[in-house]
């Protein structure tokens, strides 16, 4: 029986590593919208992941547009979507 040392590994990258910093709309001290999109996606175009952050007391909730983390929403329409988990 021989022992083999592995010297190369597959590189695992996530989409989050390739996204620019998010847009943030601070509506109030207890509510904000956060939007992620790849470079080149216009604010009016679908292709954004939208999160609504709500703070109630000591609890911060992050809710997703239409209950999904898919990149299929428009930043400019962020207040029109329903946010759930």
C-alpha positions as CSV (number, residue, x, y, z in Angstrom):
1,X,0.0,0.0,0.0
2,X,1.4,3.4,-0.9
3,X,0.5,6.8,0.5
4,X,-0.1,9.6,-2.0
5,X,0.1,13.3,-1.2
6,X,-2.3,15.4,-3.1
7,X,-0.6,18.6,-4.4
8,X,-3.4,20.1,-6.4
9,X,-7.0,20.8,-5.5
10,X,-10.0,22.0,-7.5
11,X,-10.6,25.7,-7.0
12,X,-14.1,26.5,-5.7
13,X,-15.4,30.0,-6.3
14,X,-18.8,31.4,-5.4
15,X,-20.8,34.0,-7.3
16,X,-20.4,36.3,-4.2
17,X,-16.7,36.5,-4.8
18,X,-17.4,38.1,-8.2
19,X,-20.0,40.6,-7.2
20,X,-19.3,44.3,-6.6
21,X,-20.3,45.8,-3.3
22,X,-24.1,46.2,-2.9
23,X,-26.3,49.2,-3.3
24,X,-27.9,50.2,0.0
25,X,-31.0,52.3,0.4
26,X,-31.4,53.3,4.1
27,X,-35.1,54.1,4.4
28,X,-35.0,54.6,8.1
29,X,-33.1,53.6,11.2
30,X,-35.0,50.3,11.2
31,X,-35.3,49.5,7.5
32,X,-33.0,49.3,4.5
33,X,-32.9,47.7,1.1
34,X,-29.7,45.9,-0.1
35,X,-29.2,45.0,-3.8
36,X,-26.5,42.8,-5.4
37,X,-25.9,42.5,-9.1
38,X,-23.0,41.6,-11.4
39,X,-21.1,44.5,-13.0
40,X,-22.9,45.8,-16.1
41,X,-26.5,45.2,-14.9
42,X,-28.5,48.5,-15.1
43,X,-30.5,49.6,-12.1
44,X,-33.7,49.3,-14.2
45,X,-32.9,45.9,-15.5
46,X,-33.8,42.5,-14.0
47,X,-30.7,40.7,-12.6
48,X,-30.5,41.9,-9.0
49,X,-30.8,40.0,-5.7
50,X,-32.8,42.2,-3.4
51,X,-32.9,42.0,0.4
52,X,-35.0,44.1,2.8
53,X,-33.4,44.4,6.2
54,X,-35.7,45.2,9.2
55,X,-34.6,45.8,12.7
56,X,-37.1,45.1,15.5
57,X,-35.6,45.7,18.9
58,X,-32.5,43.6,19.1
59,X,-33.5,41.4,16.1
60,X,-32.4,42.0,12.6
61,X,-34.3,40.2,9.9
62,X,-33.2,39.8,6.2
63,X,-36.1,39.2,3.9
64,X,-35.7,38.3,0.2
65,X,-37.7,39.8,-2.7
66,X,-40.6,37.4,-3.5
67,X,-38.9,34.9,-1.1
68,X,-36.0,34.0,-3.4
69,X,-32.3,34.8,-3.5
70,X,-32.4,34.6,-7.3
71,X,-30.9,37.5,-9.4
72,X,-34.2,38.4,-11.2
73,X,-35.3,41.7,-9.8
74,X,-34.8,45.4,-10.7
75,X,-33.2,47.7,-8.2
76,X,-35.4,50.6,-9.2
77,X,-38.5,48.5,-8.4
78,X,-37.2,47.4,-5.0
79,X,-40.1,48.9,-3.0
80,X,-42.7,47.2,-5.2
81,X,-41.8,43.6,-4.3
82,X,-43.1,41.4,-1.4
83,X,-40.3,40.4,0.9
84,X,-40.3,37.1,2.8
85,X,-38.0,34.2,3.9
